């Protein structure tokens, strides 16, 4: 069974940076596209960034130019480098398969951007 564990979140000031990690287990990781999602309480989860099995990436307009998604198939980890953070980036960040995020969601990692 698939297990997803997100980490790396925290409290940062506007303009700061964070690097999130998502560790996957129980799967043949390298064959799946992956995505980072985020959710604010009371709102729907939104897709932030995606990466295919061969490394092709896409980003939501709101984070384009600021965030970078990458993966290390040997470690079974997907990363999200977040730079120039804004208060509106505050959310719980999750990873899952993309497309078809049908795996059980992990606990997520909280990102808070505030002065």
Buried (B, 14 or more C-beta within 10 A) or exposed (E): EBEBBBBBBEEBEEEBEBBBBBBBEEBEBEEBBBBBBBBEEEEEBEBBBBBBEEEEEBBBEEBEEBBBBBBEBEEBBBBBBBBEBBEEBBBBBBBBBBEEBEBEBBEBBEBBBEE
